């Protein structure tokens, strides 16, 4: 069974995403906003896909505040974690944000919050999951 790592600082969003992915998507889910834990899970092969919130209010890595864009850049710049698909999730859905965030981060996809169509949400994630 595939595992989606949810990197989200809002516990309600994390719970909603988890329920949708478990029930509709039949996927395993892990959740953390701890950047060191994100890096460890990605490096150890415990995440098949990462759902990354862009605005992480409390995330610090090696003494510096980091957001989802920066974490995605770090993961994509490491040959070991670069193949893991990353989907950015954000409430910042202004004109041009999608292209800008994707270009900056190197992420593979973008979903804007709130997630209204649960099936479409699952389909977007499953489309980027690596095959067995």
PETA-V954543 format. One record per residue. N is the residue number from 1. RES is the residue in one letter. NEAR is the number of other ideal C-beta (glycine too) atoms within 8 Angstrom. Layout:
BEGIN
n: (N/N)
res: (RES/RES)
near: (NEAR/NEAR)
END
This chain:
BEGIN
n: (1/2/3/4/5/6/7/8/9/10/11/12/13/14/15/16/17/18/19/20/21/22/23/24/25/26/27/28/29/30/31/32/33/34/35/36/37/38/39/40/41/42/43/44/45/46/47/48/49/50/51/52/53/54/55/56/57/58/59/60/61/62/63/64/65/66/67/68/69/70/71/72/73/74/75/76/77/78/79/80/81/82/83/84/85/86/87/88/89/90/91/92/93/94/95/96/97/98/99/100/101/102/103/104/105/106/107/108/109/110/111/112/113/114/115/116/117/118/119/120/121/122/123/124/125/126/127/128/129/130/131/132)
res: (X/X/X/X/X/X/X/X/X/X/X/X/X/X/X/X/X/X/X/X/X/X/X/X/X/X/X/X/X/X/X/X/X/X/X/X/X/X/X/X/X/X/X/X/X/X/X/X/X/X/X/X/X/X/X/X/X/X/X/X/X/X/X/X/X/X/X/X/X/X/X/X/X/X/X/X/X/X/X/X/X/X/X/X/X/X/X/X/X/X/X/X/X/X/X/X/X/X/X/X/X/X/X/X/X/X/X/X/X/X/X/X/X/X/X/X/X/X/X/X/X/X/X/X/X/X/X/X/X/X/X/X)
near: (5/9/12/16/16/13/14/13/9/7/5/6/11/11/8/9/15/11/8/13/14/11/7/9/11/6/11/8/12/11/10/10/11/7/11/7/8/14/12/8/12/13/9/6/4/8/12/9/16/15/14/14/15/12/10/14/5/6/13/8/12/3/4/6/5/11/10/14/11/9/16/15/11/11/15/12/7/9/4/5/11/9/5/11/12/15/16/17/15/15/7/9/8/5/3/6/10/9/7/8/15/12/6/8/14/9/13/6/11/11/12/9/9/4/11/4/6/9/7/7/12/12/8/11/15/8/6/10/10/7/3/1)
END
